[in-house]
Amino acid sequence: MPDSFNGWRRKEKVVVVMGATGTGKSRLSIDLANWFPAEIVNSDKMQVYHGLDVVTNKVTEEEQCGIPHHLLGIVDPDSDFTGSDFRHLASLAVGSIVARDRLPIIVGGSNSYIEALVDDEELEFRSKYECCFLWVDVSLPVLHSFVSDRVDHMIEAGLIDEVRNIFDPEGDYNQGIRRAIGVPEMDRFLRAEAIGADYQTRAKLLDEAINEIKANNCRLACRQLQKIQRLRTLSGWNIHRLDATDAFLKRGRESDEAWKNLVAGPSSMIVRRFLYDDEHLTASINSGPTIVSSALSTAVMGSAVAAASR
């Protein structure tokens, strides 16, 4: 089939999962990739670096469920990885995924990276791909409580040792992975530890560091939310909001059911319509026809029907 029809260039489909830190973006992307033939592209500016898996809250190999993840832990931790670097590597990853008749799912909290990719100066990405934006949202008070609890779990999982292992009194906290929340906050504690400060002093500094990590994560969530709200006002950013608050308020099986009913299930239907809905395709003709390869179409339709019936 030719690359254009009546002067319109073909566009492939890309799903973008957005949200503040701790809202379940990775969980949703994996849910979708289990239902659709997809691969995931990380757009978190700290998770792109190698190392500090606990500090940066990288999705574990077990959690990945065998789904290919791109741009996750691939960059030297001391290098300066920019938005331009992300745009270049993400474009290559998306292109390779599409070439294999798979659906690219871009996921991460670094909205500046996503914007740099989608709205590059030459609009090259927009000329090739049509995007479906999914926003996992959680009420800020509920999210702040969850993020604070998550920091406690990260401490239990080895955050202190991770930061201790890369601690350098001459290290630059404005470059590379040392910018990650959880690293600069530990500086005073680790310096006191290095000079053999007494237990009471170290305990006080550690407590202050943990509280600062929690506060900075909450501030990050607020900034990310503000950026998403700004993007929603821009042309071409039709962002679907999914309120996951109730799933965070519940526990155990009830929480999982709420996640399925409020986030995962609706998201799968949005993506299915994005890929196949006749009304959607008719509407998109105004900006040029958008198609999905026949191999992907057949595979995804079967997956989506199965997901909807669960």
C-alpha positions as CSV (number, residue, x, y, z in Angstrom):
1,M,0.0,0.0,0.0
2,P,1.4,3.5,-0.8
3,D,2.6,5.7,1.9
4,S,-0.1,8.3,1.1
5,F,-3.6,8.5,-0.1
6,N,-5.0,11.6,-1.8
7,G,-2.0,13.5,-0.5
8,W,-2.4,12.3,3.1
9,R,0.4,10.5,4.8
10,R,-0.3,7.4,6.8
11,K,0.0,7.6,10.5
12,E,0.6,4.8,13.0
13,K,-0.8,4.8,16.5
14,V,0.9,5.5,19.8
15,V,-0.5,5.4,23.4
16,V,0.9,7.7,26.0
17,V,0.3,7.1,29.7
18,M,0.8,10.1,31.9
19,G,0.4,11.0,35.6
20,A,2.1,12.2,38.7
21,T,4.6,10.1,40.6
22,G,3.0,7.1,42.4
23,T,-0.3,7.1,40.5
24,G,0.1,3.7,38.8
25,K,1.3,4.6,35.4
26,S,3.6,1.6,35.0
27,R,0.8,-0.7,36.3
28,L,-1.6,0.6,33.7
29,S,0.9,0.4,30.9
30,I,1.6,-3.3,31.8
31,D,-2.2,-4.0,32.0
32,L,-2.6,-2.6,28.5
33,A,0.4,-4.4,27.1
34,N,-1.0,-7.7,28.5
35,W,-4.2,-7.0,26.6
36,F,-2.8,-5.6,23.4
37,P,0.3,-6.6,21.4
38,A,2.5,-3.8,22.7
39,E,5.9,-2.8,24.0
40,I,6.6,-0.1,26.5
41,V,8.9,3.0,26.2
42,N,10.0,4.6,29.4
43,S,9.8,8.4,29.6
44,D,10.9,8.9,33.2
45,K,14.0,11.0,33.2
46,M,15.5,9.3,36.2
47,Q,14.5,5.7,35.3
48,V,16.4,6.0,32.1
49,Y,19.7,5.9,34.0
50,H,21.4,2.6,35.1
51,G,21.3,1.9,38.8
52,L,19.4,3.1,41.9
53,D,16.5,0.9,41.0
54,V,14.8,1.4,44.4
55,V,15.4,5.2,44.5
56,T,14.0,5.7,41.0
57,N,11.2,3.1,41.6
58,K,12.0,1.2,38.4
59,V,9.5,-1.5,37.5
60,T,11.1,-4.9,38.4
61,E,11.7,-7.7,35.9
62,E,8.9,-9.7,37.5
63,E,6.5,-6.8,37.3
64,Q,7.3,-6.4,33.6
65,C,5.6,-9.7,32.9
66,G,7.9,-10.4,30.0
67,I,6.8,-7.3,28.1
68,P,9.7,-5.6,26.4
69,H,10.6,-2.3,28.0
70,H,12.8,0.3,26.2
71,L,14.9,3.2,27.6
72,L,14.8,1.7,31.1
73,G,18.2,1.7,32.9
74,I,20.3,2.2,29.8
75,V,22.1,5.5,30.4
76,D,25.4,5.9,32.3
77,P,24.5,7.4,35.7
78,D,27.0,10.2,35.5
79,S,26.0,11.4,32.0
80,D,23.8,14.4,31.3
81,F,20.8,12.9,29.4
82,T,18.7,15.7,27.9
83,G,15.3,16.1,26.4
84,S,16.9,16.0,23.0
85,D,18.6,12.8,23.8
86,F,15.3,11.3,24.9
87,R,13.5,12.5,21.8
88,H,16.1,10.8,19.6
89,L,16.2,7.5,21.4
90,A,12.4,7.4,22.0
91,S,11.8,8.0,18.3
92,L,14.1,5.1,17.4
93,A,12.3,2.9,19.9
94,V,8.8,3.8,18.7
95,G,9.9,3.3,15.1
96,S,11.3,-0.2,15.8
97,I,8.2,-1.2,17.7
98,V,5.9,-0.1,14.9
99,A,8.0,-2.0,12.4
100,R,7.3,-5.2,14.3
101,D,3.6,-4.6,14.1
102,R,3.4,-3.8,17.9
103,L,1.7,-0.9,19.6
104,P,4.1,1.6,21.3
105,I,3.1,2.6,24.9
106,I,5.1,5.6,26.2
107,V,4.9,5.8,29.9
108,G,6.4,8.1,32.6
109,G,6.1,11.1,34.7
110,S,8.5,13.3,32.9
111,N,6.0,15.4,30.9
112,S,8.7,17.7,29.6
113,Y,10.3,14.6,27.8
114,I,6.9,13.6,26.5
115,E,6.2,17.1,25.2
116,A,9.7,17.3,23.7
117,L,9.0,14.1,21.8
118,V,5.4,14.7,20.7
119,D,5.7,18.4,19.9
120,D,9.2,18.7,18.5
121,E,10.0,21.8,16.6
122,E,9.5,20.2,13.1
123,L,6.4,18.3,14.3
124,E,8.1,15.2,12.8
125,F,6.6,12.9,15.4
126,R,3.1,14.3,14.9
127,S,3.5,13.8,11.1
128,K,4.1,10.0,11.6
129,Y,2.0,9.1,14.6
130,E,-1.4,9.8,16.2
131,C,-1.4,9.8,20.0
132,C,-3.9,8.6,22.5
133,F,-3.1,10.3,25.9
134,L,-4.2,8.6,29.1
135,W,-3.9,10.4,32.4
136,V,-4.0,8.4,35.6
137,D,-5.1,10.9,38.3
138,V,-5.3,10.6,42.0
139,S,-6.6,13.2,44.5
140,L,-3.6,15.1,45.9
141,P,-4.3,14.5,49.6
142,V,-4.7,10.7,48.9
143,L,-1.6,10.7,46.6
144,H,0.5,12.6,49.1
145,S,-0.3,10.0,51.8
146,F,0.5,7.1,49.4
147,V,3.8,8.7,48.3
148,S,4.9,9.2,51.9
149,D,4.1,5.6,52.7
150,R,5.9,4.5,49.5
151,V,9.1,6.3,50.7
152,D,8.9,4.2,53.9
153,H,8.7,1.0,51.8
154,M,11.7,2.2,49.7
155,I,13.7,2.7,52.9
156,E,12.9,-0.9,53.9
157,A,13.8,-2.1,50.4
158,G,17.3,-0.7,50.6
159,L,17.2,3.0,49.5
160,I,19.8,4.0,52.1
161,D,22.3,1.4,50.9
162,E,21.8,2.3,47.3
163,V,22.5,6.0,47.9
164,R,25.4,5.1,50.3
165,N,27.0,3.0,47.5
166,I,27.2,6.0,45.1
167,F,27.9,8.7,47.7
168,D,30.7,11.0,46.7
169,P,31.5,14.1,48.8
170,E,32.5,15.8,45.6
171,G,29.6,14.5,43.6
172,D,27.4,16.9,41.5
173,Y,23.7,16.7,42.5
174,N,22.8,18.7,39.4
175,Q,23.8,16.1,36.9
176,G,23.0,12.5,36.0
177,I,21.2,10.1,38.4
178,R,22.3,12.1,41.4
179,R,19.5,14.5,40.7
180,A,17.0,11.8,41.6
181,I,14.8,12.6,44.7
182,G,16.3,10.5,47.5
183,V,20.0,11.2,46.7
184,P,20.8,14.8,47.6
185,E,18.5,14.7,50.6
186,M,20.8,12.0,52.1
187,D,24.0,14.1,51.8
188,R,24.2,15.5,55.3
189,F,23.4,12.1,56.9
190,L,26.1,10.3,54.8
191,R,28.7,13.0,55.5
192,A,28.0,12.6,59.3
193,E,28.3,8.9,58.9
194,A,31.6,9.2,57.0
195,I,33.2,11.2,59.8
196,G,31.9,8.8,62.5
197,A,29.2,11.1,64.1
198,D,27.4,9.7,67.1
199,Y,24.3,7.6,66.8
200,Q,21.9,10.4,68.0
201,T,23.2,12.8,65.4
202,R,23.0,10.3,62.6
203,A,19.5,9.2,63.6
204,K,18.3,12.8,63.6
205,L,19.9,13.6,60.2
206,L,18.4,10.4,58.7
207,D,15.0,11.2,60.0
208,E,15.3,14.7,58.5
209,A,16.4,13.2,55.2
210,I,13.5,10.8,55.0
211,N,11.0,13.6,55.7
212,E,12.7,15.8,53.0
213,I,12.4,12.9,50.5
214,K,8.7,12.6,51.3
215,A,8.1,16.4,51.0
216,N,10.1,16.6,47.7
217,N,8.1,13.7,46.2
218,C,4.9,15.5,47.1
219,R,6.2,18.7,45.5
220,L,7.1,16.7,42.4
221,A,3.6,15.3,42.2
222,C,2.2,18.9,42.3
223,R,4.5,20.1,39.6
224,Q,3.7,17.1,37.4
225,L,0.0,17.7,37.8
226,Q,0.4,21.4,36.9
227,K,2.3,20.4,33.7
228,I,-0.5,18.0,32.7
229,Q,-3.1,20.6,33.3
230,R,-1.1,23.0,31.0
231,L,-0.8,20.3,28.3
232,R,-4.5,19.8,28.3
233,T,-5.0,23.4,27.2
234,L,-2.8,22.9,24.1
235,S,-4.0,22.0,20.7
236,G,-3.7,18.3,19.9
237,W,-3.6,17.2,23.5
238,N,-6.9,15.4,24.0
239,I,-6.0,13.8,27.3
240,H,-8.3,11.2,28.8
241,R,-8.5,11.5,32.6
242,L,-8.9,8.3,34.7
243,D,-9.6,8.9,38.4
244,A,-7.9,6.2,40.4
245,T,-8.5,7.8,43.8
246,D,-11.0,5.1,44.9
247,A,-8.5,2.4,44.1
248,F,-6.0,4.0,46.4
249,L,-8.5,4.4,49.2
250,K,-9.4,0.7,49.2
251,R,-7.2,-2.2,50.1
252,G,-6.6,-5.7,48.8
253,R,-9.2,-7.3,46.5
254,E,-11.5,-4.2,46.7
255,S,-8.6,-2.0,45.6
256,D,-7.9,-4.3,42.6
257,E,-11.5,-4.3,41.6
258,A,-11.7,-0.5,41.8
259,W,-8.5,-0.3,39.7
260,K,-10.0,-2.6,37.1
261,N,-13.4,-0.8,37.0
262,L,-12.1,2.8,37.1
263,V,-8.7,2.7,35.3
264,A,-7.7,-0.5,33.6
265,G,-11.1,-1.4,32.1
266,P,-12.0,2.1,30.8
267,S,-8.4,2.5,29.5
268,S,-8.6,-0.7,27.4
269,M,-11.9,0.5,25.9
270,I,-10.4,3.9,25.1
271,V,-7.4,2.3,23.4
272,R,-9.7,-0.1,21.5
273,R,-11.8,2.8,20.2
274,F,-8.6,4.7,19.4
275,L,-7.4,1.8,17.3
276,Y,-10.7,0.6,15.7
277,D,-13.8,2.7,16.4
278,D,-15.4,3.7,13.1
279,E,-16.6,7.0,14.5
280,H,-13.1,7.8,15.7
281,L,-11.6,6.9,12.3
282,T,-14.2,9.0,10.5
283,A,-13.5,12.0,12.7
284,S,-9.7,11.6,12.2
285,I,-10.1,11.9,8.4
286,N,-10.3,15.7,9.0
287,S,-6.5,15.6,9.8
288,G,-5.6,12.7,7.5
289,P,-6.4,9.0,7.6
290,T,-4.9,7.0,10.4
291,I,-4.3,3.2,9.9
292,V,-3.0,0.3,11.8
293,S,-1.2,-2.6,10.1
294,S,-3.5,-5.6,9.4
295,A,-1.3,-7.9,11.6
296,L,-1.6,-5.6,14.5
297,S,-5.3,-5.0,13.8
298,T,-6.2,-8.7,13.9
299,A,-4.1,-9.3,17.1
300,V,-5.3,-6.3,19.0
301,M,-9.0,-6.8,18.2
302,G,-8.9,-10.3,19.6
303,S,-7.1,-9.1,22.7
304,A,-9.4,-6.2,23.3
305,V,-12.5,-8.3,23.0
306,A,-11.1,-10.7,25.5
307,A,-10.2,-7.9,27.9
308,A,-13.6,-6.4,27.6
309,S,-15.3,-9.7,28.5
310,R,-13.4,-10.1,31.8
